[in-house]
């Protein structure tokens, strides 16, 4: 945060914060927007349009960087995000709002990917872990700021004002980014071709997972999951033989740890999706008012952000290996504890225990994330492939969010009809994914040691 690096840190963190905050601001504003301009039938599409567009653009980050350089790529991404946000501000109908959300997603996906991909060129290697911690902490910050900001503007009856504020901040960051990050586009003559088929398959898989979370339960859910998983398998098969790929070729190379790093990051990201339902369970199981239930849900983000900013100070290789392994372990323990403590008619002491369990789960995500991100950046000595590996962190996270949001929705429905059953099914199911994360973390560490 010294004067030499503060502008770059502000841009790197600000871009990811814009993306994360926007997701939760929109969720809080949407009921007010529907009451004003109608379009309740498009409720699910508001999130799907944004997520699908962001996945597409996140996969193009390395090519945009090679063509434009970091400075112009950031300016373009912030301007694209601001354009979509202004469209949301002035939207007279829900159809126009959906177009604005798609444009927002294109800019937001670039910002999320650039936040990791530009660390290598904008900062010295000794600061990579700290920068990765700062950037990924913005997801937790967005989880805290977004609902608060959206709730305030919705309560004041000026939902459009929240979008206008986001657009102003995006324009300010576009101005700062002109000189805050490197502007060289020396690789422009060697821009790799766009992997069109891989992009189509992965984007279709993300959209299918998103839609599966809102279709009626039963046969449509099974069909939706089958289609989504099938598209994801086709994407991997295509990537293994394609000359132009979305993820670095090292991901599919036998013995390389990058695939296990990405899988661990994805399984940790899945844990964060449980936060969406915690406020609801707080109201239903403990009778909490909406504000208190929101603070309960924020426990996971607080643990994530706090542990992340502390974990980046660990510099010894042994310490890094330990926190990478401890991350999914604590996430699983925290979620299993929350499931065990869940009860109808909970009083204040038990609610505090829920918050503590969620804090531990969030700390597991936060302590491992920056070290895994830097491990991806260091997985290759080639600068171009290194940028692709760094951008792959964001792509992995966005895909994991799409997949896990569908899984969480299915688990909540499967645990019904009671709120207690839903809370326990969600926590145990996502906790089981975190246990898988322990295995992928061990494989990632073993692969790094071998290489």
C-alpha positions as CSV (number, residue, x, y, z in Angstrom):
1,X,0.0,0.0,0.0
2,X,3.0,2.3,-0.3
3,X,2.9,5.2,-2.8
4,X,4.8,3.3,-5.5
5,X,2.2,0.5,-5.7
6,X,-1.0,2.0,-4.3
7,X,-2.5,3.1,-7.6
8,X,-2.0,-0.4,-9.1
9,X,-3.4,-2.1,-5.9
10,X,-6.4,0.2,-6.1
11,X,-7.2,-0.7,-9.7
12,X,-6.6,-4.5,-9.2
13,X,-8.7,-4.6,-6.1
14,X,-11.3,-2.1,-7.3
15,X,-12.1,-4.1,-10.4
16,X,-12.9,-7.3,-8.5
17,X,-14.8,-5.3,-5.8
18,X,-16.9,-3.7,-8.5
19,X,-17.8,-7.2,-9.8
20,X,-18.5,-8.7,-6.4
21,X,-20.5,-5.7,-5.1
22,X,-22.6,-5.5,-8.2
23,X,-23.8,-9.1,-7.8
24,X,-25.2,-8.5,-4.3
25,X,-26.4,-5.0,-5.0
26,X,-28.6,-6.2,-7.8
27,X,-30.0,-9.1,-5.8
28,X,-31.1,-6.6,-3.1
29,X,-32.5,-4.1,-5.6
30,X,-34.3,-6.5,-7.9
31,X,-37.6,-6.7,-6.0
32,X,-37.9,-2.9,-6.0
33,X,-37.0,-2.8,-9.7
34,X,-39.7,-5.3,-10.6
35,X,-42.2,-3.4,-8.6
36,X,-41.3,-0.3,-10.6
37,X,-40.8,-1.6,-14.2
38,X,-42.4,-5.1,-14.1
39,X,-40.9,-8.2,-15.6
40,X,-41.2,-10.7,-12.7
41,X,-41.0,-13.5,-15.3
42,X,-37.4,-12.6,-16.0
43,X,-36.3,-12.7,-12.4
44,X,-33.9,-15.7,-12.9
45,X,-32.6,-14.3,-16.2
46,X,-31.2,-11.2,-14.5
47,X,-28.5,-13.3,-12.8
48,X,-28.0,-15.7,-15.7
49,X,-27.4,-13.0,-18.2
50,X,-24.8,-11.4,-16.0
51,X,-23.0,-14.6,-15.1
52,X,-23.0,-16.1,-18.6
53,X,-21.6,-12.9,-20.1
54,X,-18.9,-12.6,-17.4
55,X,-17.8,-16.2,-17.9
56,X,-17.4,-15.6,-21.6
57,X,-15.3,-12.4,-21.2
58,X,-13.2,-13.9,-18.3
59,X,-12.0,-16.5,-20.8
60,X,-10.7,-13.8,-23.2
61,X,-8.6,-11.9,-20.6
62,X,-5.2,-13.1,-21.8
63,X,-6.0,-12.3,-25.4
64,X,-7.3,-8.8,-24.5
65,X,-4.1,-8.2,-22.5
66,X,-1.9,-9.3,-25.4
67,X,-3.8,-7.1,-27.8
68,X,-4.2,-4.0,-25.7
69,X,-1.9,-4.1,-22.8
70,X,-3.0,-3.9,-19.2
71,X,-3.8,-0.1,-19.0
72,X,-6.1,0.0,-22.1
73,X,-7.6,-3.4,-21.1
74,X,-8.6,-2.0,-17.7
75,X,-9.9,1.2,-19.2
76,X,-12.0,-0.7,-21.7
77,X,-13.3,-3.1,-19.0
78,X,-14.3,-0.3,-16.6
79,X,-16.0,1.7,-19.4
80,X,-17.9,-1.4,-20.6
81,X,-19.0,-2.1,-17.0
82,X,-20.1,1.6,-16.6
83,X,-22.0,1.4,-19.9
84,X,-24.0,-1.6,-18.8
85,X,-24.6,-0.1,-15.3
86,X,-25.9,3.2,-16.9
87,X,-28.2,1.1,-19.0
88,X,-29.6,-0.4,-15.8
89,X,-29.9,3.0,-14.3
90,X,-32.2,4.2,-17.1
91,X,-33.9,0.9,-18.0
92,X,-37.6,1.5,-18.7
93,X,-38.4,-2.2,-18.9
94,X,-36.9,-5.5,-17.6
95,X,-35.9,-6.4,-21.2
96,X,-33.6,-3.3,-21.3
97,X,-32.3,-4.2,-17.8
98,X,-31.3,-7.6,-19.1
99,X,-29.3,-6.1,-21.9
100,X,-27.6,-3.8,-19.4
101,X,-26.8,-6.8,-17.2
102,X,-25.2,-8.7,-20.1
103,X,-23.0,-5.7,-20.9
104,X,-22.2,-5.4,-17.2
105,X,-21.2,-9.0,-17.2
106,X,-18.9,-8.6,-20.2
107,X,-17.0,-5.8,-18.4
108,X,-17.2,-7.5,-15.0
109,X,-15.7,-10.8,-16.3
110,X,-12.8,-8.9,-17.7
111,X,-12.3,-7.0,-14.4
112,X,-12.4,-10.2,-12.4
113,X,-9.8,-11.9,-14.6
114,X,-7.5,-8.9,-15.0
115,X,-7.4,-8.6,-11.2
116,X,-5.3,-11.8,-11.1
117,X,-3.7,-11.7,-14.6
118,X,-2.1,-8.3,-14.2
119,X,-0.5,-8.9,-10.8
120,X,2.5,-10.5,-12.4
121,X,3.3,-7.4,-14.5
122,X,2.1,-4.6,-12.2
123,X,3.9,-5.7,-9.0
124,X,7.2,-7.3,-8.0
125,X,7.1,-11.0,-7.3
126,X,7.7,-10.5,-3.5
127,X,4.3,-8.8,-3.4
128,X,2.3,-11.3,-5.5
129,X,0.9,-13.2,-2.5
130,X,-0.2,-10.0,-0.7
131,X,-1.7,-8.7,-3.9
132,X,-3.6,-12.0,-4.5
133,X,-4.9,-11.8,-0.9
134,X,-6.0,-8.2,-1.4
135,X,-7.7,-9.0,-4.7
136,X,-9.5,-12.1,-3.6
137,X,-10.5,-10.4,-0.3
138,X,-12.7,-8.1,-2.4
139,X,-15.1,-11.0,-3.0
140,X,-15.7,-11.0,0.8
141,X,-15.9,-7.2,0.9
142,X,-18.5,-7.3,-2.0
143,X,-20.5,-9.8,0.0
144,X,-20.6,-7.3,2.9
145,X,-21.0,-4.0,1.0
146,X,-23.4,-5.2,-1.8
147,X,-26.4,-6.2,0.3
148,X,-26.0,-3.1,2.6
149,X,-25.8,-0.7,-0.3
150,X,-28.6,-2.3,-2.3
151,X,-30.8,-2.5,0.8
152,X,-30.3,1.1,1.7
153,X,-31.2,2.4,-1.8
154,X,-34.2,0.0,-2.0
155,X,-35.4,1.3,1.4
156,X,-35.0,4.9,0.2
157,X,-37.1,4.1,-2.9
158,X,-34.4,5.1,-5.3
159,X,-33.1,1.7,-6.7
160,X,-31.7,3.4,-9.8
161,X,-29.4,5.5,-7.6
162,X,-27.4,2.4,-6.6
163,X,-26.6,1.6,-10.2
164,X,-25.7,5.3,-10.8
165,X,-23.2,5.2,-7.9
166,X,-21.6,2.1,-9.3
167,X,-21.2,3.7,-12.7
168,X,-19.5,6.8,-11.3
169,X,-17.0,4.6,-9.3
170,X,-16.3,2.6,-12.5
171,X,-15.6,5.8,-14.4
172,X,-13.3,7.0,-11.7
173,X,-11.4,3.7,-11.7
174,X,-11.1,3.8,-15.5
175,X,-9.4,7.2,-15.2
176,X,-7.0,6.0,-12.5
177,X,-6.1,2.8,-14.5
178,X,-4.7,4.8,-17.4
179,X,-1.4,5.1,-15.7
180,X,-1.6,2.8,-12.6
181,X,-0.8,-0.4,-14.5
182,X,1.6,-1.2,-17.3
183,X,0.5,-0.2,-20.8
184,X,2.8,-2.3,-22.9
185,X,1.1,-4.6,-25.5
186,X,4.3,-6.1,-26.8
187,X,2.6,-9.5,-27.4
188,X,0.1,-8.1,-29.8
189,X,1.7,-9.8,-32.7
190,X,1.4,-13.2,-31.0
191,X,-2.2,-13.1,-29.9
192,X,-3.4,-16.7,-29.9
193,X,-6.5,-17.6,-31.8
194,X,-9.8,-17.6,-29.9
195,X,-10.9,-21.1,-28.8
196,X,-14.4,-20.7,-30.1
197,X,-15.7,-24.2,-29.5
198,X,-14.3,-24.3,-26.0
199,X,-15.9,-20.9,-25.2
200,X,-19.3,-22.0,-26.5
201,X,-19.2,-25.3,-24.5
202,X,-18.1,-23.7,-21.2
203,X,-20.5,-20.8,-21.6
204,X,-23.4,-23.2,-22.3
205,X,-22.4,-25.3,-19.3
206,X,-22.4,-22.2,-17.0
207,X,-25.9,-21.1,-18.4
208,X,-27.2,-24.6,-17.9
209,X,-26.1,-24.8,-14.3
210,X,-27.6,-21.4,-13.6
211,X,-30.9,-22.3,-15.1
212,X,-30.9,-25.7,-13.3
213,X,-31.0,-23.8,-10.0
214,X,-34.4,-22.2,-10.8
215,X,-36.3,-24.9,-12.8
216,X,-39.0,-27.0,-11.0
217,X,-37.5,-29.8,-8.8
218,X,-37.6,-33.4,-9.9
219,X,-37.1,-34.5,-13.5
220,X,-36.3,-31.0,-14.9
221,X,-33.5,-30.7,-12.3
222,X,-32.0,-34.1,-13.2
223,X,-32.2,-33.3,-16.9
224,X,-30.6,-29.8,-16.3
225,X,-27.8,-31.2,-14.3
226,X,-27.1,-34.0,-16.8
227,X,-27.0,-31.5,-19.7
228,X,-24.7,-29.1,-17.7
229,X,-22.3,-31.8,-16.6
230,X,-22.2,-33.2,-20.1
231,X,-21.3,-29.8,-21.6
232,X,-18.5,-29.5,-18.9
233,X,-17.1,-32.9,-19.9
234,X,-17.2,-32.0,-23.6
235,X,-15.3,-28.7,-22.7
236,X,-12.5,-30.7,-21.0
237,X,-12.3,-33.2,-23.8
238,X,-12.1,-30.4,-26.3
239,X,-9.4,-28.5,-24.3
240,X,-7.2,-31.6,-24.2
241,X,-6.9,-31.8,-27.9
242,X,-7.4,-28.2,-29.1
243,X,-4.5,-26.1,-30.3
244,X,-6.0,-22.9,-28.7
245,X,-7.3,-23.4,-25.2
246,X,-9.1,-21.4,-22.5
247,X,-6.9,-22.7,-19.6
248,X,-3.2,-23.1,-20.0
249,X,-2.1,-26.3,-21.7
250,X,-0.2,-27.2,-18.6
251,X,-3.6,-27.8,-16.9
252,X,-4.0,-31.0,-19.0
253,X,-0.3,-32.1,-18.8
254,X,0.3,-35.2,-16.9
255,X,2.1,-34.6,-13.6
256,X,1.4,-30.8,-13.6
257,X,-0.2,-29.5,-10.4
258,X,-2.2,-26.8,-12.0
259,X,-5.4,-28.9,-12.5
260,X,-5.5,-29.7,-8.8
261,X,-4.9,-26.1,-7.9
262,X,-7.9,-25.0,-10.0
263,X,-10.0,-27.8,-8.6
264,X,-9.1,-26.8,-5.0
265,X,-9.9,-23.1,-5.8
266,X,-13.3,-24.2,-7.3
267,X,-14.2,-26.3,-4.3
268,X,-13.3,-23.5,-1.9
269,X,-15.4,-21.1,-4.0
270,X,-18.4,-23.5,-3.6
271,X,-18.3,-23.0,0.1
272,X,-19.0,-19.3,-0.3
273,X,-22.3,-20.0,-2.0
274,X,-23.8,-21.3,1.2
275,X,-23.8,-17.7,2.4
276,X,-26.8,-16.9,0.2
277,X,-29.2,-19.0,2.3
278,X,-27.8,-18.3,5.8
279,X,-29.9,-15.1,6.4
280,X,-33.1,-17.0,5.4
281,X,-32.4,-19.8,7.8
282,X,-31.6,-17.2,10.5
283,X,-35.0,-15.8,10.1
284,X,-36.8,-19.1,9.9
285,X,-35.0,-21.0,12.6
286,X,-34.2,-18.2,15.1
287,X,-36.8,-15.6,14.3
288,X,-34.1,-13.0,13.6
289,X,-35.1,-9.7,12.0
290,X,-33.8,-9.1,8.5
291,X,-30.9,-6.9,9.5
292,X,-29.6,-9.3,12.2
293,X,-30.0,-12.3,9.8
294,X,-28.0,-10.4,7.3
295,X,-25.2,-9.9,9.8
296,X,-25.3,-13.7,10.5
297,X,-24.8,-14.4,6.8
298,X,-21.9,-12.0,6.7
299,X,-20.0,-14.1,9.3
300,X,-18.6,-16.2,6.5
301,X,-17.4,-13.1,4.6
302,X,-15.8,-11.6,7.7
303,X,-13.9,-14.9,8.3
304,X,-12.9,-15.0,4.7
305,X,-11.6,-11.5,4.5
306,X,-9.9,-11.4,7.9
307,X,-8.1,-14.7,7.4
308,X,-7.0,-13.8,3.9
309,X,-5.4,-10.5,4.9
310,X,-3.6,-12.3,7.7
311,X,-2.6,-15.3,5.7
312,X,-0.7,-13.3,3.1
313,X,2.0,-12.6,5.7
314,X,3.0,-16.3,5.6
315,X,6.1,-16.5,3.5
316,X,7.9,-19.8,4.4
317,X,7.1,-22.7,2.0
318,X,6.1,-25.0,4.9
319,X,3.6,-22.4,6.2
320,X,2.1,-21.9,2.8
321,X,1.6,-25.6,2.3
322,X,0.0,-25.9,5.7
323,X,-2.5,-23.1,5.1
324,X,-3.4,-24.5,1.7
325,X,-4.2,-27.8,3.4
326,X,-5.9,-26.2,6.4
327,X,-8.2,-24.1,4.1
328,X,-10.6,-26.8,2.9
329,X,-10.3,-28.6,6.3
330,X,-11.6,-25.6,8.2
331,X,-14.3,-25.0,5.6
332,X,-15.6,-28.5,6.0
333,X,-15.4,-28.4,9.9
334,X,-17.2,-25.1,10.0
335,X,-20.0,-26.2,7.7
336,X,-20.4,-29.6,9.6
337,X,-20.5,-27.7,12.9
338,X,-23.2,-25.3,11.5
339,X,-25.3,-28.4,10.4
340,X,-24.9,-30.0,13.9
341,X,-25.9,-26.9,15.7
342,X,-28.9,-26.0,13.5
343,X,-32.1,-26.2,15.6
344,X,-35.7,-24.8,15.6
345,X,-36.4,-21.9,17.9
346,X,-32.7,-21.1,18.5
347,X,-31.9,-18.5,21.1
348,X,-29.1,-15.9,21.1
349,X,-26.4,-18.2,22.5
350,X,-27.0,-20.8,19.8
351,X,-27.1,-18.1,17.0
352,X,-23.7,-16.9,18.3
353,X,-22.4,-20.5,17.9
354,X,-23.7,-20.5,14.3
355,X,-21.8,-17.3,13.6
356,X,-18.6,-18.8,15.0
357,X,-18.9,-21.9,12.9
358,X,-19.5,-19.8,9.8
359,X,-16.6,-17.6,10.7
360,X,-14.3,-20.7,10.8
361,X,-15.7,-21.9,7.5
362,X,-15.0,-18.5,5.9
363,X,-11.5,-18.4,7.4
364,X,-10.8,-21.7,5.6
365,X,-11.6,-20.1,2.3
366,X,-9.6,-17.0,3.0
367,X,-6.4,-18.4,4.3
368,X,-5.9,-20.8,1.3
369,X,-7.1,-18.7,-1.6
370,X,-4.2,-16.3,-2.1
371,X,-1.5,-19.0,-1.8
372,X,-3.4,-21.2,-4.3
373,X,-3.7,-18.2,-6.7
374,X,0.0,-17.5,-6.5
375,X,0.8,-21.2,-7.0
376,X,-1.2,-21.0,-10.3
377,X,0.8,-17.9,-11.3
378,X,4.1,-19.7,-10.6
379,X,3.1,-22.9,-12.3
380,X,5.1,-21.9,-15.4
381,X,8.1,-19.8,-16.2
382,X,6.6,-18.6,-19.5
383,X,5.2,-15.1,-19.0
384,X,2.3,-15.5,-21.5
385,X,1.3,-18.9,-20.1
386,X,1.7,-17.4,-16.6
387,X,-0.8,-14.7,-17.4
388,X,-3.2,-17.3,-18.8
389,X,-2.8,-19.4,-15.6
390,X,-3.5,-16.3,-13.4
391,X,-6.6,-15.4,-15.5
392,X,-7.7,-19.0,-15.1
393,X,-8.1,-18.4,-11.4
394,X,-11.0,-16.0,-12.1
395,X,-12.5,-18.3,-14.8
396,X,-12.4,-21.2,-12.3
397,X,-14.0,-19.1,-9.6
398,X,-16.9,-17.9,-11.9
399,X,-17.6,-21.4,-13.1
400,X,-17.5,-22.8,-9.6
401,X,-20.0,-20.1,-8.5
402,X,-22.3,-21.1,-11.2
403,X,-22.1,-24.8,-10.5
404,X,-22.3,-24.5,-6.7
405,X,-25.2,-22.1,-6.8
406,X,-27.2,-24.7,-8.6
407,X,-26.0,-27.4,-6.2
408,X,-26.9,-25.3,-3.2
409,X,-30.4,-24.7,-4.5
410,X,-30.9,-28.4,-5.1
411,X,-29.6,-29.3,-1.6
412,X,-31.9,-26.7,0.0
413,X,-34.9,-28.1,-1.9
414,X,-33.9,-31.7,-1.1
415,X,-33.8,-31.0,2.6
416,X,-37.3,-29.6,2.7
417,X,-40.0,-29.1,3.5
418,X,-38.6,-27.8,6.8
419,X,-36.1,-25.0,7.2
420,X,-34.1,-27.2,9.6
421,X,-33.8,-30.0,7.0
422,X,-32.8,-27.6,4.3
423,X,-30.1,-25.9,6.4
424,X,-28.6,-29.3,7.4
425,X,-28.7,-30.7,3.8
426,X,-27.0,-27.6,2.4
427,X,-24.3,-27.5,5.0
428,X,-23.5,-31.2,4.9
429,X,-23.6,-31.3,1.1
430,X,-21.2,-28.3,0.7
431,X,-19.1,-29.6,3.6
432,X,-18.7,-32.9,1.7
433,X,-17.4,-30.9,-1.3
434,X,-14.9,-29.2,1.0
435,X,-13.7,-32.7,2.1
436,X,-13.0,-33.4,-1.6
437,X,-11.0,-30.2,-1.5
438,X,-8.7,-31.6,1.1
439,X,-7.8,-34.4,-1.4
440,X,-7.3,-32.0,-4.3
441,X,-5.1,-29.8,-2.1
442,X,-2.9,-32.8,-1.2
443,X,-2.6,-33.6,-4.9
444,X,-1.8,-30.0,-5.7
445,X,1.0,-29.9,-3.1
446,X,2.4,-33.2,-4.2
447,X,2.4,-32.1,-7.8
448,X,4.2,-28.9,-6.9
449,X,6.8,-30.7,-4.9
450,X,7.4,-33.1,-7.7
451,X,7.8,-30.3,-10.3
